[in-house]
Amino acid sequence: MEKVKFGVLTISDRASKGEYEDISGKYIIEYLHEVVATPFETVYRIVPDEREIIEGALIHMADVEKCCLILTTGGTGPAPRDVTPEATETVCQKMLPGFGELMRAVSLKQVPTAILSRQTAGIRNSTLIINLPGKPQSIKLCLDAVFPAVPYCIDLIGGPYIETKEERLKAFRPQK
């Protein structure tokens, strides 16, 4: 049986050039190890803030690498080069706006500029793609809010069964 695959995609011009270390992408990988009980491997990439490159990386992770979940970090603000949500919308067949709504709601309790965030989520075939903010503290806050719904969403789209470490984060699945 193949291991479950998760994609982690950092979108950053400077990190993609090696001008600074990608702390956010590495934090997402640590977070996954902290909350996911199912054995998994991670497909990790850093790309610049270029829409076509982001789209290509998402498609490759979903269609070729067969990641059931792709978590992106970066490129979700209002700046001209922030195009991650647009790239995500282009490659997805269905959008799941509730993920972004919840992430903004929990973030607004911490910082008023969270209203500027354009995080979203969507489905490409049997892959769930979630756009996260760029700072580890914000990533944790957002993932703690939305991750309980992630395993069941992956169930519903035909992905693998994922279990969480319930002492850290309990996945929600309806009672049968």
C-alpha positions in Angstrom: 0.0 0.0 0.0 1.3 3.4 -1.0 1.8 6.1 1.6 -0.6 9.0 1.7 1.0 12.1 0.0 0.6 15.6 1.1 1.8 18.6 -1.0 3.3 21.7 0.6 3.8 24.6 -1.8 5.4 27.8 -0.8 4.8 30.7 -3.0 7.5 33.4 -2.6 9.7 35.3 -5.0 12.5 35.7 -2.5 12.4 32.2 -1.0 12.4 30.6 -4.5 15.6 32.6 -5.3 17.2 31.4 -2.1 17.3 34.9 -0.6 15.7 33.7 2.6 14.8 30.4 4.3 11.3 29.1 3.8 10.1 28.9 7.4 6.4 28.7 6.6 6.6 25.6 4.3 8.8 23.8 6.8 6.3 24.8 9.6 3.4 23.2 7.6 5.4 19.9 7.3 6.0 20.0 11.1 2.3 20.7 11.7 1.3 17.7 9.6 3.6 15.4 11.6 2.1 16.8 14.8 -1.5 16.2 13.9 -1.7 13.3 11.3 -1.5 9.7 12.6 -1.7 8.1 9.2 1.8 7.4 7.6 2.5 10.0 4.9 5.1 11.5 2.8 5.4 15.1 1.7 6.0 16.6 -1.7 7.5 20.0 -1.1 8.2 22.8 -3.5 9.0 26.5 -3.5 7.9 28.6 -6.5 7.9 32.4 -7.3 4.7 34.5 -7.3 3.9 33.7 -10.9 0.4 32.5 -11.7 1.3 30.0 -14.4 4.1 28.5 -12.3 1.8 28.1 -9.3 -0.9 26.5 -11.5 1.7 24.1 -12.9 3.0 23.1 -9.5 -0.6 22.6 -8.2 -1.5 20.4 -11.2 1.7 18.4 -10.9 1.2 17.8 -7.2 -2.4 16.7 -7.8 -2.3 14.9 -11.0 1.2 13.4 -11.2 2.3 13.2 -7.6 -1.2 12.2 -6.5 -1.2 14.3 -3.4 -4.6 14.0 -1.7 -4.0 17.4 0.1 -2.0 20.4 -1.0 -1.4 23.2 1.5 0.0 26.4 0.0 1.5 29.3 1.9 2.0 32.8 0.6 0.5 35.0 -2.1 -2.9 35.4 -0.5 -2.8 39.2 0.2 -3.9 42.1 -1.8 -0.5 43.0 -3.4 -0.3 42.9 -7.2 2.0 39.8 -7.1 -0.3 37.9 -4.7 -2.0 35.5 -7.2 -2.3 32.2 -5.3 -6.1 32.3 -5.0 -6.5 33.0 -8.7 -4.1 30.1 -9.5 -6.0 27.8 -7.2 -9.4 28.8 -8.7 -8.1 28.1 -12.2 -7.0 24.5 -11.4 -10.0 23.5 -9.3 -13.3 22.1 -10.4 -15.1 23.1 -7.2 -14.3 25.9 -4.7 -14.9 25.5 -1.0 -15.3 29.1 0.3 -16.1 28.0 3.8 -12.4 27.2 4.5 -11.4 30.8 3.7 -14.3 32.2 5.7 -13.4 30.2 8.8 -9.7 31.1 8.5 -10.5 34.8 8.2 -12.9 34.6 11.1 -10.4 33.1 13.5 -7.6 35.3 12.3 -9.7 38.5 12.8 -9.8 37.7 16.5 -6.0 38.2 16.5 -5.4 40.9 14.0 -7.6 43.4 12.1 -5.6 43.1 8.9 -6.9 39.5 8.5 -9.7 41.0 6.5 -7.1 41.6 3.7 -6.5 37.8 3.4 -7.9 36.0 0.4 -7.4 32.4 1.5 -9.6 29.9 -0.2 -9.8 26.2 -0.9 -10.9 24.0 -3.7 -11.0 20.5 -5.2 -9.1 19.3 -8.2 -10.2 15.7 -8.9 -9.5 13.9 -5.6 -7.2 16.5 -4.2 -8.1 19.2 -1.7 -6.1 22.4 -2.1 -6.1 24.9 0.8 -4.4 28.3 0.6 -2.8 29.4 3.9 -1.3 32.6 5.1 2.5 33.1 5.1 3.4 33.3 8.8 3.8 30.2 11.0 1.7 31.6 13.9 -1.2 32.4 11.4 -0.8 29.0 9.7 -1.2 27.2 13.0 -4.3 29.3 13.9 -5.9 28.6 10.5 -5.0 24.9 10.4 -6.3 24.3 13.9 -9.6 25.8 12.8 -10.0 24.0 9.4 -8.1 20.7 9.8 -10.8 18.9 11.7 -12.9 19.0 8.4 -10.0 18.0 6.1 -10.0 14.1 6.6 -13.8 13.9 6.0 -13.5 16.2 2.9 -10.8 14.0 1.5 -13.1 11.0 2.2 -15.9 12.7 0.2 -13.8 13.4 -2.8 -12.5 9.8 -3.1 -9.1 10.2 -1.3 -7.5 8.0 1.3 -8.7 7.6 4.8 -6.7 9.9 7.1 -6.6 9.6 10.8 -5.4 12.4 13.2 -3.7 12.2 16.5 -6.8 12.7 18.6 -4.9 14.0 21.6 -3.8 16.9 19.5 -6.6 17.4 17.0 -9.8 15.4 16.5 -11.1 14.9 12.9 -14.8 15.3 12.5 -16.7 12.6 10.7 -20.5 12.3 10.9 -21.8 9.3 12.9 -22.9 6.4 10.8 
